[in-house]
Structure formats: C-alpha cells, structure tokens
Amino acid sequence: MISIQPLLFSAAVVSTSYRRTFLLSTVSAMSTSTSQSCSNNGKSAIVFLHGLGDSPAGWSHLEDELPSIRKNLGKDVHYVFPPAPTVGLTINGGMEMPGWFDLFDWPIGITAKDDRDGKMAAAQQIEDTIEKLESEMGIPPSRVVVGGFSQGGAVALLAAYHRRVEGRVPFAGCVCLSGWLTLKDELKVTPEVAKSTPLFWGHGTWDDKVLFEQQAHGVEKLRESGVDVSDYNYPMGHQSHPEEMSMMAEFVEKALFPKE
C-alpha cells in the first residue's frame, strides 16, 4: 500500500521565488470553501477543478491572480471552483479524501489504469455545472474555459474533448496543469471541437507524481485529433509556476476575448 498525504495534489498561491507554498490547512479546516464558488455576474466563465485532497479554496486565488495579469479576466468573467466528491483510493488501501476518481497506479505514468466510472461521473458533474451557468446566468458553453490541476486537469480534458460529441456546443478553451489524458482509447474529438476548443497544457519537468511523460503523450494524441495545443514545461515538480500562471492568463484571455 502506498501512503499518499491528503494535500499531495493540492495547490497554493504561487510564490515570487518560484517555489510552491503548500497549503497547510487540513481538508476539514477548508470545509467552508467546499461549496461551489462564483464571483459576481459575468459574460464569460472559468470553471477550474482542484486536485486530489484539496478543496475549491486551493485554487480560488485565480479569481484575483488572473485579472491582475490580464485585466479582461476581471469583472465580466465568472469564476467557478467545483468541489470534488469524497472517494476511496485503491493505492491508499481505500483511504477516503476529496478526489475526482480512484487511482490504481503510482506514480501516474502513461500506462496507468483508468477508473472509467469515476472519471465519467466527474465529467458529468462538470457538465452539470456548465449547464447551470447557461440556464441561470445565460453563459453558454462557447463562453466557458474549463480547466484543472492534476486530477482536475485530467477531468477537464475529458469534459472538453471526449464528451463534447456531435451536437454539443464546444467550450471556448481548456487548461490542463500537471494533468494527464485519460481514456485514450476512447478519444474521438469532433472537427467542431478541435476547431473551437484550444488547449493550454503546463507541466513540470521534475514531476514525480504525474510523470512528465504524460504531457508529451497527451499532447501528441490531441494534436493528432486536430486540437490546437499550446504546451509549456517548467523546471518544477508537481506544482505551479509564476510563468505558467502568466502564460495561462494570456491563453484564457485569447480564448474568451479572441477579438481584443
């Protein structure tokens, strides 16, 4: 049995010294942020998924950080941070923690086994969130960027590319930070999605949790399907980087405001 600490996949505010500051709070201490979080009414939306063992609080800083980099990502953009359900981890002897799906292999390389049911359920949760944005706030999927870190990035890719079948409106863009492409044998990207949903993928060259090989492998598969991929790597482990945040903000701005 492999012991994984609850905050192994969580994120923190990026430090100016290029080091990640880990959240030291326990999951229970962050319970006040586990409900879906949104900003004031906007014309576009960013839906961002946290990683394993984390909560919406782990990435809520994006609501302030991205507009500080690109002002268009401020008042007219809705920020949504969905909470993951509590799941048992096979690699942790069934230990439960917030997560989007089960894990069977460690570290997570390109041969890692998929929890198909868990991943499909997670993708459905995100789709329900996006449908609610449209029905309650009038924000269509074409004005939504979906993204995530680690497990959240894996689910974002699944929702943006596997699940947007013919007849479903593509997203404005997708962001994958230190994530991986899952259910590769089921990947069928429609021409409309390939044309309409560009991807930003950032990954650490020293990542020993979601291995760096995952980026090249996933990017190749998606490019073969016609997806416009902007992929970047950084000298870091399983974490975030100031330059990555800057490039992500630029990408999201172009996706949501292509004529500006």
C-alpha positions as CSV (number, residue, x, y, z in Angstrom):
1,M,0.0,0.0,0.0
2,I,1.3,3.5,-0.9
3,S,0.7,6.3,1.6
4,I,-0.5,9.5,-0.1
5,Q,-0.8,12.6,2.1
6,P,-4.2,14.3,1.7
7,L,-2.8,17.5,0.3
8,L,-0.3,15.9,-2.1
9,F,-2.2,17.2,-5.2
10,S,-3.4,20.5,-3.7
11,A,-2.3,23.8,-5.0
12,A,-1.2,27.0,-3.3
13,V,-0.6,30.6,-4.1
14,V,2.4,30.8,-6.4
15,S,5.4,32.4,-4.7
16,T,7.5,35.0,-6.4
17,S,10.6,32.9,-5.6
18,Y,9.3,30.2,-8.0
19,R,8.6,27.8,-5.1
20,R,5.2,26.5,-4.3
21,T,3.8,27.3,-0.8
22,F,1.9,24.2,0.3
23,L,-1.5,24.7,1.9
24,L,-1.0,23.6,5.5
25,S,-4.7,23.5,6.4
26,T,-6.4,20.2,6.7
27,V,-9.3,19.3,4.4
28,S,-11.8,19.7,7.3
29,A,-10.4,23.2,8.0
30,M,-11.2,24.2,4.5
31,S,-14.8,22.9,4.6
32,T,-16.2,26.5,4.4
33,S,-15.0,26.6,0.8
34,T,-16.2,23.2,-0.4
35,S,-19.4,24.6,-1.9
36,Q,-19.4,25.8,-5.5
37,S,-17.8,29.3,-5.6
38,C,-18.7,32.1,-8.1
39,S,-18.0,35.8,-8.5
40,N,-20.5,38.4,-9.5
41,N,-22.5,38.2,-12.7
42,G,-20.3,38.0,-15.8
43,K,-20.5,37.3,-19.5
44,S,-17.9,34.5,-19.6
45,A,-16.8,31.8,-17.1
46,I,-13.8,29.9,-16.0
47,V,-14.5,26.6,-14.3
48,F,-11.4,25.3,-12.6
49,L,-11.1,21.9,-10.8
50,H,-8.8,21.3,-7.8
51,G,-6.6,18.3,-7.3
52,L,-6.7,15.3,-5.1
53,G,-7.1,16.0,-1.3
54,D,-7.7,19.7,-2.0
55,S,-10.9,21.9,-2.0
56,P,-12.1,24.8,-4.0
57,A,-10.0,27.1,-1.7
58,G,-6.9,25.6,-3.2
59,W,-7.2,27.4,-6.5
60,S,-9.6,30.2,-5.6
61,H,-6.7,32.7,-5.8
62,L,-7.1,32.5,-9.6
63,E,-10.1,34.9,-9.2
64,D,-7.7,37.6,-8.1
65,E,-4.5,36.5,-9.8
66,L,-5.6,36.2,-13.4
67,P,-7.2,39.7,-13.5
68,S,-4.0,41.1,-12.0
69,I,-2.2,39.7,-15.1
70,R,-4.9,40.3,-17.7
71,K,-7.5,42.9,-16.7
72,N,-10.1,41.4,-19.2
73,L,-10.3,38.4,-16.8
74,G,-11.9,40.5,-14.1
75,K,-15.4,41.8,-13.6
76,D,-17.0,40.3,-16.7
77,V,-15.8,36.8,-16.0
78,H,-17.4,34.3,-13.6
79,Y,-15.1,32.1,-11.6
80,V,-16.4,28.7,-10.6
81,F,-14.5,26.2,-8.4
82,P,-16.5,23.0,-8.1
83,P,-15.8,20.7,-5.1
84,A,-14.8,17.1,-5.7
85,P,-16.7,14.3,-4.0
86,T,-15.0,12.1,-1.3
87,V,-13.6,8.9,-2.9
88,G,-11.6,5.9,-1.6
89,L,-8.2,5.4,-3.1
90,T,-7.2,1.9,-4.1
91,I,-3.4,2.8,-3.9
92,N,-4.0,4.1,-0.3
93,G,-5.8,1.0,0.9
94,G,-9.2,2.6,0.5
95,M,-8.4,5.8,2.4
96,E,-11.0,8.4,1.6
97,M,-10.3,12.0,0.6
98,P,-11.7,14.6,-1.8
99,G,-10.9,13.4,-5.3
100,W,-12.4,13.2,-8.7
101,F,-11.8,9.4,-9.2
102,D,-9.9,6.4,-7.9
103,L,-6.2,5.8,-8.5
104,F,-4.7,2.3,-9.1
105,D,-1.0,3.1,-10.0
106,W,1.8,5.2,-8.6
107,P,3.4,7.3,-9.9
108,I,0.9,8.1,-12.7
109,G,2.6,7.3,-16.0
110,I,1.2,6.7,-19.4
111,T,0.3,3.1,-18.6
112,A,-1.7,4.0,-15.5
113,K,-5.1,2.2,-15.3
114,D,-8.2,4.3,-15.6
115,D,-11.2,4.5,-13.2
116,R,-13.6,4.9,-16.1
117,D,-16.8,5.1,-14.0
118,G,-15.3,7.6,-11.6
119,K,-14.0,9.8,-14.4
120,M,-17.2,9.8,-16.3
121,A,-19.1,10.7,-13.1
122,A,-16.7,13.6,-12.6
123,A,-17.1,14.8,-16.1
124,Q,-20.8,14.7,-15.7
125,Q,-20.6,16.9,-12.6
126,I,-18.7,19.5,-14.6
127,E,-21.1,19.3,-17.4
128,D,-24.0,19.9,-14.9
129,T,-22.1,22.9,-13.6
130,I,-21.7,24.4,-17.0
131,E,-25.4,23.7,-17.9
132,K,-26.3,25.6,-14.8
133,L,-24.2,28.5,-15.8
134,E,-26.2,28.7,-19.1
135,S,-29.7,28.2,-17.6
136,E,-29.2,30.5,-14.6
137,M,-26.8,33.1,-15.9
138,G,-27.1,32.9,-19.7
139,I,-23.4,32.0,-20.2
140,P,-23.2,29.4,-23.0
141,P,-20.5,26.7,-23.2
142,S,-18.9,28.6,-26.0
143,R,-18.0,31.3,-23.4
144,V,-16.6,28.9,-20.9
145,V,-13.0,27.8,-20.3
146,V,-12.7,24.6,-18.3
147,G,-9.5,23.7,-16.6
148,G,-7.9,22.0,-13.6
149,F,-4.8,20.9,-11.8
150,S,-3.6,17.3,-11.6
151,Q,-6.8,15.1,-11.3
152,G,-8.8,18.2,-12.1
153,G,-6.8,18.7,-15.3
154,A,-7.5,15.1,-16.3
155,V,-11.2,15.7,-15.8
156,A,-11.1,19.0,-17.7
157,L,-9.6,17.2,-20.7
158,L,-12.2,14.5,-20.5
159,A,-15.0,17.0,-20.4
160,A,-13.6,19.2,-23.1
161,Y,-12.7,16.6,-25.7
162,H,-14.1,13.1,-25.1
163,R,-17.5,14.3,-24.0
164,R,-18.3,17.1,-26.5
165,V,-19.9,14.9,-29.1
166,E,-21.7,16.0,-32.3
167,G,-24.4,18.4,-31.5
168,R,-22.9,19.7,-28.2
169,V,-21.5,23.2,-28.1
170,P,-17.7,23.2,-27.7
171,F,-16.0,25.1,-24.9
172,A,-14.1,28.3,-25.5
173,G,-10.9,26.6,-24.3
174,C,-9.3,24.1,-21.9
175,V,-6.5,24.3,-19.4
176,C,-4.6,21.3,-18.0
177,L,-2.0,22.0,-15.4
178,S,0.1,18.9,-14.4
179,G,-2.7,16.6,-15.5
180,W,-2.9,13.7,-17.9
181,L,-5.1,12.4,-20.8
182,T,-7.3,9.6,-19.6
183,L,-9.4,7.0,-21.5
184,K,-7.1,7.5,-24.5
185,D,-8.6,4.6,-26.5
186,E,-12.0,6.4,-26.3
187,L,-10.7,9.7,-27.6
188,K,-12.8,10.9,-30.5
189,V,-12.6,14.7,-31.0
190,T,-15.2,16.1,-33.4
191,P,-13.9,18.6,-36.0
192,E,-16.0,21.3,-34.4
193,V,-14.4,20.8,-31.0
194,A,-10.9,20.6,-32.5
195,K,-11.5,23.9,-34.2
196,S,-13.2,25.7,-31.3
197,T,-11.5,24.4,-28.1
198,P,-7.8,25.2,-27.9
199,L,-5.7,23.7,-25.1
200,F,-3.1,25.1,-22.7
201,W,-1.0,22.4,-21.0
202,G,1.6,23.3,-18.5
203,H,3.7,20.6,-16.7
204,G,6.8,20.3,-14.5
205,T,9.8,18.6,-15.9
206,W,10.6,17.2,-12.5
207,D,7.1,16.0,-11.8
208,D,7.4,12.7,-9.9
209,K,3.7,12.2,-9.3
210,V,2.0,12.8,-12.7
211,L,5.1,12.0,-14.7
212,F,6.4,14.5,-17.2
213,E,6.0,11.9,-20.0
214,Q,2.3,12.4,-19.7
215,Q,2.4,15.8,-21.3
216,A,4.2,14.8,-24.5
217,H,2.0,11.7,-24.8
218,G,-1.3,13.6,-24.3
219,V,-0.3,16.5,-26.5
220,E,0.6,14.1,-29.3
221,K,-2.8,12.3,-29.1
222,L,-4.7,15.6,-29.0
223,R,-2.8,17.2,-31.9
224,E,-3.4,14.1,-34.0
225,S,-7.1,14.8,-33.4
226,G,-6.7,18.3,-34.7
227,V,-6.7,20.2,-31.4
228,D,-4.7,23.4,-31.2
229,V,-2.4,22.8,-28.2
230,S,-0.1,25.3,-26.5
231,D,2.2,23.2,-24.3
232,Y,4.8,24.5,-22.0
233,N,7.1,22.9,-19.4
234,Y,8.8,24.4,-16.3
235,P,11.7,23.5,-14.0
236,M,9.4,22.3,-11.2
237,G,7.8,19.3,-9.6
238,H,4.1,18.7,-9.2
239,Q,3.2,22.3,-8.6
240,S,2.6,25.6,-10.2
241,H,4.9,28.3,-11.5
242,P,4.6,32.1,-11.9
243,E,5.5,32.0,-15.6
244,E,2.9,29.3,-16.1
245,M,0.2,31.5,-14.5
246,S,1.2,34.3,-16.8
247,M,1.0,32.2,-19.9
248,M,-2.3,30.6,-18.7
249,A,-3.8,34.1,-18.2
250,E,-2.8,35.1,-21.7
251,F,-4.3,31.9,-23.2
252,V,-7.6,32.3,-21.3
253,E,-7.9,35.9,-22.4
254,K,-7.4,35.0,-26.0
255,A,-9.9,32.1,-25.7
256,L,-12.6,34.3,-24.1
257,F,-11.9,37.6,-25.9
258,P,-10.5,36.5,-29.3
259,K,-11.0,39.9,-31.0
260,E,-9.4,42.0,-28.3
